[in-house]
Amino acid sequence: MYRYEIIRIEIKGLITSRPKEDYREIIKEKAKEGWRLKQLFAPAIEGAGAAPYIDLIFEKKTE
């Protein structure tokens, strides 16, 4: 069995779309807690040409 945690990161800017948070640091911190990055999900692109957010999906084996 596995547990899952989803962390949403909002995207800022219309022309230079960038995450509001450093997703690499989040991944490193979650790994220290025993979580594994399972998937990075971005929804369909909106009118501005960029996704409004990305979801980091982590999994951890339960005991």
Secondary structure as UniProt FT lines:
FT   STRAND          2..12
FT   STRAND          18..19
FT   HELIX           23..32
FT   TURN            33..34
FT   STRAND          36..41
FT   TURN            47..48
FT   STRAND          53..61
//
